[in-house]
Amino acid sequence: MTQITFKQNPVTLTGEQKQPGDKAPSFTVLGTDLSEVNFEPGNGKKILLSVVPSIDTGTCDKQTRKFNEEVSQVEGAEIWTISADLPFAQRRWCAAADLENAKVFSDHRDLDFGKKFGVVIDEMRLLSRSVFVIDEQGTITYVEYVEEVSEHVNYEKALEALKA
């Protein structure tokens, strides 16, 4: 695995990192209403998991808006944005961004998602910026762990993988 940095400082990621071809694990996160949401791969939909450190930063805001706009145009696909932000902050952001119907989930409670996908930044208890595309059968077809957490993901490659 490539060394991940945050503002050019090395960070330690915890959990099991994924590769294309791996089966996506199930996980539990919280909705913006504090309800438990269980993700079960292989539900017949393509899923783009957009992982951001904090929805309240400019890069995370852009990533969430761009993927929500683009994925809405891909038939049979969903986008899930996941961060370790509190559900209250996510709900406020969705309202301010006029994205109340966006699927935004919190991994704050127990980092179940982050540990299963290898994106927990130990030093900050945040999730490392990354993207995963999961096909209709639950197989991971695309993985990007962004080397510098403050940088953008490769939007074009992720969307190509989703459309494939």
Backbone as numpy.savetxt, mean C-alpha at the origin, in Angstrom:
# Nx Ny Nz CAx CAy CAz Cx Cy Cz
18.02 -8.08 -0.89 17.18 -6.88 -0.89 18.05 -5.63 -0.89
17.65 -4.68 -1.67 18.33 -3.40 -1.74 18.17 -2.66 -0.42
19.19 -1.90 -0.04 19.11 -1.08 1.17 18.06 0.01 0.97
17.14 0.12 1.92 16.10 1.15 1.89 16.57 2.31 2.77
16.34 3.52 2.29 16.71 4.71 3.07 15.50 5.62 3.22
15.56 6.42 4.26 14.57 7.47 4.49 15.35 8.75 4.70
15.20 9.70 3.75 15.99 10.94 3.74 17.48 10.61 3.81
17.88 9.67 2.98 19.25 9.19 2.80 19.83 8.44 4.01
19.05 8.19 5.05 19.51 7.41 6.19 18.99 5.98 6.08
19.87 4.98 6.22 19.42 3.58 6.12 18.37 3.27 7.20
17.37 2.47 6.81 16.36 2.00 7.75 16.27 0.48 7.66
15.71 -0.11 8.69 15.56 -1.56 8.78 14.10 -1.92 8.53
13.87 -2.80 7.56 12.52 -3.27 7.30 12.32 -4.62 7.97
11.18 -4.77 8.63 10.82 -6.01 9.30 9.73 -6.71 8.51
9.78 -8.02 8.53 8.75 -8.82 7.90 9.29 -9.58 6.71
8.39 -10.30 6.08 8.76 -11.17 4.96 8.52 -10.45 3.64
9.61 -10.09 2.97 9.47 -9.38 1.71 8.98 -10.31 0.61
8.21 -9.76 -0.28 7.55 -10.53 -1.34 8.25 -10.35 -2.68
8.03 -11.33 -3.54 8.55 -11.34 -4.91 7.40 -11.66 -5.86
7.49 -11.23 -7.11 6.49 -11.65 -8.08 6.45 -13.19 -8.12
5.23 -13.72 -8.18 5.05 -15.17 -8.18 4.65 -15.71 -6.82
4.91 -14.95 -5.75 4.49 -15.37 -4.40 2.97 -15.29 -4.30
2.41 -16.15 -3.48 0.99 -16.03 -3.13 0.86 -14.89 -2.13
-0.10 -14.03 -2.33 -0.32 -12.92 -1.39 -0.94 -13.48 -0.11
-0.41 -13.08 1.04 -1.01 -13.54 2.29 -2.27 -12.73 2.62
-3.16 -13.34 3.38 -4.30 -12.59 3.90 -3.78 -11.70 5.03
-4.52 -10.63 5.32 -4.13 -9.73 6.41 -5.36 -8.98 6.89
-5.21 -8.37 8.06 -6.29 -7.58 8.64 -5.80 -6.16 8.90
-6.58 -5.19 8.48 -6.30 -3.77 8.69 -7.58 -3.13 9.25
-7.51 -1.84 9.54 -8.68 -1.12 10.03 -9.17 -0.14 8.97
-10.49 -0.06 8.83 -11.09 0.95 7.97 -11.08 2.29 8.66
-11.45 3.33 7.94 -11.46 4.68 8.52 -12.53 4.82 9.60
-13.46 3.84 9.68 -14.48 3.83 10.73 -14.09 2.91 11.90
-12.83 2.48 11.93 -12.26 1.59 12.96 -12.72 0.14 12.84
-13.46 -0.20 11.79 -13.88 -1.59 11.60 -12.70 -2.43 11.10
-12.70 -3.70 11.51 -11.68 -4.63 11.00 -12.03 -5.00 9.57
-11.02 -4.97 8.71 -11.21 -5.34 7.31 -10.21 -6.46 7.01
-10.72 -7.59 6.56 -9.87 -8.72 6.23 -9.65 -8.77 4.72
-8.40 -8.87 4.34 -8.04 -9.01 2.93 -7.79 -10.49 2.65
-8.57 -11.02 1.73 -8.39 -12.41 1.30 -8.05 -12.38 -0.18
-6.81 -12.73 -0.53 -6.42 -12.71 -1.95 -7.17 -13.77 -2.75
-7.22 -13.55 -4.05 -7.85 -14.52 -4.92 -9.35 -14.40 -4.95
-9.84 -13.16 -4.80 -11.29 -12.93 -4.77 -11.86 -12.61 -6.15
-11.08 -12.86 -7.20 -11.56 -12.60 -8.55 -11.33 -11.19 -9.03
-10.69 -10.36 -8.21 -10.38 -8.98 -8.62 -8.88 -8.78 -8.62
-8.43 -7.91 -9.51 -7.04 -7.47 -9.46 -6.97 -6.37 -8.40
-5.94 -6.42 -7.59 -5.78 -5.44 -6.51 -4.41 -4.78 -6.63
-4.40 -3.46 -6.56 -3.15 -2.72 -6.44 -3.08 -2.24 -5.00
-2.07 -2.72 -4.26 -1.84 -2.27 -2.89 -0.82 -1.14 -2.95
-1.26 0.05 -2.62 -0.41 1.24 -2.62 -0.05 1.54 -1.16
1.21 1.40 -0.82 1.65 1.53 0.57 2.38 2.85 0.73
1.93 3.65 1.71 2.52 4.97 1.96 2.88 5.11 3.43
3.97 5.85 3.72 4.35 6.08 5.12 3.32 6.90 5.88
2.85 8.02 5.29 1.85 8.86 5.95 1.06 9.62 4.90
-0.24 9.43 4.94 -1.15 10.04 3.97 -1.04 11.57 3.97
-0.50 12.15 5.05 -0.44 13.61 5.19 0.81 14.25 4.59
1.60 13.50 3.82 2.77 14.11 3.19 2.49 14.32 1.70
3.21 15.21 1.08 2.98 15.54 -0.32 3.14 14.36 -1.26
4.19 13.57 -1.07 4.43 12.43 -1.95 3.35 11.37 -1.77
2.96 11.11 -0.52 1.92 10.11 -0.25 0.57 10.59 -0.78
0.29 11.87 -0.64 -0.94 12.47 -1.16 -1.00 12.26 -2.67
0.09 12.58 -3.36 0.10 12.44 -4.82 -0.07 10.98 -5.22
0.64 10.07 -4.53 0.56 8.65 -4.86 -0.88 8.15 -4.70
-1.52 8.54 -3.63 -2.88 8.08 -3.35 -3.86 8.64 -4.38
-3.74 9.92 -4.68 -4.64 10.53 -5.68 -4.43 9.91 -7.07
-3.18 9.81 -7.48 -2.88 9.30 -8.83 -3.38 7.87 -9.01
-3.06 7.00 -8.06 -3.49 5.61 -8.20 -5.01 5.50 -8.13
-5.68 6.27 -7.29 -7.14 6.22 -7.23 -7.75 6.64 -8.56
-7.19 7.67 -9.17 -7.70 8.15 -10.46 -7.46 7.11 -11.56
-6.24 6.58 -11.63 -5.88 5.66 -12.71 -6.55 4.29 -12.56
-6.57 3.75 -11.36 -7.11 2.40 -11.15 -8.62 2.38 -11.37
-9.28 3.51 -11.12 -10.73 3.56 -11.33 -11.09 3.31 -12.80
-10.13 3.45 -13.69 -10.37 3.26 -15.12 -10.00 1.85 -15.59
-9.54 1.00 -14.67 -9.17 -0.38 -15.02 -10.29 -1.30 -14.57
-10.97 -1.91 -15.53 -12.12 -2.76 -15.21 -11.68 -3.97 -14.38
-12.46 -4.26 -13.33 -12.19 -5.42 -12.50 -11.03 -5.24 -11.53
-10.61 -4.00 -11.32 -9.47 -3.73 -10.44 -9.88 -2.82 -9.29
-9.19 -3.00 -8.18 -9.38 -2.14 -7.00 -8.02 -1.63 -6.55
-8.04 -0.48 -5.88 -6.84 0.01 -5.21 -7.12 0.05 -3.72
-6.17 -0.44 -2.96 -6.18 -0.32 -1.50 -4.96 0.50 -1.12
-5.16 1.62 -0.45 -4.05 2.40 0.09 -3.90 2.02 1.56
-2.68 1.69 1.96 -2.43 1.24 3.32 -1.29 2.06 3.92
-1.51 2.54 5.15 -0.46 3.24 5.89 -0.63 2.89 7.37
0.33 3.32 8.16 0.23 3.13 9.61 -0.39 4.35 10.29
-0.95 5.26 9.49 -1.66 6.41 10.06 -2.85 5.93 10.87
-3.28 6.75 11.81 -4.50 6.44 12.54 -5.70 6.56 11.59
-6.71 5.72 11.77 -7.89 5.80 10.91 -8.53 7.19 10.89
-8.46 7.92 12.01 -9.04 9.27 12.09 -8.35 10.21 11.10
-7.02 10.13 11.02 -6.26 10.97 10.09 -6.59 10.59 8.65
-6.73 9.30 8.41 -7.07 8.85 7.06 -8.46 9.35 6.64
-9.41 9.28 7.55 -10.77 9.73 7.26 -10.78 11.23 6.97
-10.04 12.01 7.77 -9.94 13.45 7.56 -9.33 13.74 6.18
-8.24 13.02 5.84 -7.58 13.23 4.56 -8.53 12.91 3.41
-9.23 11.78 3.49 -10.17 11.39 2.42 -11.23 12.47 2.20
-11.75 13.03 3.29 -12.76 14.09 3.17 -12.16 15.33 2.52
-10.97 15.73 2.96 -10.33 16.92 2.40 -9.95 16.72 0.93
-9.61 15.49 0.56 -9.19 15.19 -0.82 -10.38 14.86 -1.72
-11.59 14.88 -1.14 -12.80 14.52 -1.87 -12.70 13.09 -2.42
-12.15 12.20 -1.60 -12.01 10.79 -1.95 -12.65 9.92 -0.87
-13.86 10.27 -0.46 -14.54 9.55 0.61 -14.76 8.08 0.28
-14.85 7.74 -1.02 -15.07 6.35 -1.41 -13.78 5.57 -1.63
-12.64 6.21 -1.42 -11.36 5.52 -1.59 -11.21 4.44 -0.52
-10.56 3.36 -0.89 -10.29 2.27 0.06 -8.95 2.57 0.71
-9.02 3.22 1.87 -7.83 3.62 2.63 -7.89 2.90 3.97
-6.80 2.21 4.29 -6.81 1.35 5.48 -5.60 1.62 6.36
-5.82 1.42 7.67 -4.78 1.63 8.67 -4.20 0.31 9.15
-2.88 0.25 9.17 -2.15 -0.91 9.72 -1.58 -0.56 11.09
-2.10 0.52 11.67 -1.54 1.05 12.91 -1.64 0.08 14.08
-2.75 -0.62 14.20 -3.01 -1.42 15.39 -1.93 -2.47 15.65
-1.70 -3.37 14.70 -0.73 -4.42 14.97 0.23 -4.69 13.82
0.23 -3.83 12.80 1.15 -3.95 11.67 1.06 -5.31 10.98
-0.12 -5.91 10.97 -0.31 -7.23 10.36 0.10 -7.22 8.89
-0.41 -6.24 8.14 -0.04 -6.13 6.73 1.47 -5.91 6.58
1.99 -4.92 7.28 3.39 -4.54 7.14 4.36 -5.68 7.41
4.07 -6.48 8.42 4.93 -7.63 8.74 4.84 -8.70 7.66
3.64 -8.93 7.14 3.45 -9.99 6.14 4.02 -9.61 4.77
4.19 -8.31 4.52 4.74 -7.87 3.24 6.14 -7.27 3.37
6.70 -7.28 4.58 8.08 -6.83 4.77 8.30 -5.35 4.60
7.34 -4.53 5.05 7.45 -3.08 4.84 7.44 -2.25 6.12
7.58 -2.87 7.29 7.58 -2.11 8.54 8.97 -1.48 8.73
9.01 -0.15 8.84 10.26 0.55 9.15 10.42 0.52 10.66
11.34 -0.31 11.14 11.54 -0.49 12.59 11.76 0.82 13.32
12.61 1.66 12.76 13.03 2.88 13.44 11.89 3.88 13.63
10.83 3.79 12.83 9.78 4.81 12.88 8.38 4.27 13.07
8.21 2.94 13.05 6.88 2.32 13.10 5.96 2.88 12.01
6.54 3.07 10.83 5.81 3.46 9.64 5.96 2.36 8.60
5.16 2.43 7.54 5.31 1.49 6.44 6.16 2.13 5.35
7.03 1.34 4.76 7.91 1.80 3.70 7.13 1.90 2.39
7.39 2.96 1.63 6.67 3.17 0.37 6.91 1.98 -0.56
5.81 1.42 -1.04 5.89 0.24 -1.90 4.58 0.06 -2.65
4.62 -0.84 -3.64 3.44 -1.16 -4.43 3.45 -2.66 -4.71
2.27 -3.26 -4.60 2.11 -4.68 -4.91 0.88 -4.82 -5.80
1.00 -5.59 -6.87 -0.16 -5.90 -7.71 -0.44 -7.38 -7.53
-1.71 -7.68 -7.24 -2.14 -9.06 -6.99 -3.21 -9.41 -8.02
-3.04 -10.56 -8.68 -4.00 -10.95 -9.72 -5.25 -11.58 -9.13
-6.18 -11.94 -9.98 -7.47 -12.47 -9.56 -7.37 -13.76 -8.75
-6.28 -14.51 -8.94 -6.09 -15.77 -8.22 -5.30 -15.59 -6.92
-4.85 -14.37 -6.63 -4.13 -14.12 -5.39 -2.62 -14.21 -5.50
-2.11 -14.21 -6.73 -0.66 -14.25 -6.94 -0.13 -12.83 -7.12
0.98 -12.54 -6.47 1.62 -11.23 -6.62 2.32 -11.19 -7.98
1.94 -10.23 -8.80 2.53 -10.13 -10.15 3.51 -8.98 -10.28
3.49 -8.06 -9.34 4.40 -6.89 -9.40 4.71 -6.46 -7.98
5.99 -6.14 -7.76 6.46 -5.68 -6.46 7.42 -4.52 -6.67
7.24 -3.45 -5.92 8.23 -2.37 -5.89 8.40 -1.90 -4.46
9.62 -2.07 -3.94 10.01 -1.48 -2.67 10.85 -0.26 -3.05
10.33 0.94 -2.81 11.03 2.16 -3.22 12.29 2.32 -2.36
13.44 2.44 -3.02 14.71 2.48 -2.30 14.84 3.67 -1.36
14.39 4.84 -1.81 14.39 6.04 -0.96 12.94 6.35 -0.66
12.52 6.14 0.57 11.11 6.20 0.97 10.45 7.53 0.61
11.21 8.62 0.57 10.61 9.92 0.27 10.39 10.14 -1.23
10.87 9.22 -2.07 10.71 9.33 -3.53 9.40 8.67 -3.97
9.03 8.93 -5.22 7.80 8.36 -5.79 8.01 6.93 -6.27
6.91 6.19 -6.33 6.92 4.86 -6.93 6.98 5.01 -8.45
7.20 3.92 -9.15 7.14 3.93 -10.60 5.68 3.68 -11.01
4.94 4.76 -11.15 3.50 4.67 -11.43 3.22 3.88 -12.71
3.98 4.17 -13.76 3.72 3.56 -15.06 3.90 2.04 -15.00
4.99 1.57 -14.38 5.21 0.12 -14.31 4.14 -0.58 -13.47
3.75 0.03 -12.37 2.71 -0.57 -11.53 1.39 -0.65 -12.28
1.03 0.40 -12.99 -0.23 0.41 -13.73 -0.19 -0.56 -14.91
0.97 -0.68 -15.57 1.13 -1.67 -16.65 0.88 -3.07 -16.09
1.46 -3.35 -14.93 1.30 -4.68 -14.31 -0.17 -4.93 -13.97
-0.86 -3.90 -13.50 -2.27 -4.06 -13.15 -3.12 -4.34 -14.38
-2.79 -3.68 -15.48 -3.57 -3.83 -16.71 -3.24 -5.13 -17.46
-2.11 -5.74 -17.16 -1.66 -6.95 -17.89 -2.59 -8.12 -17.64
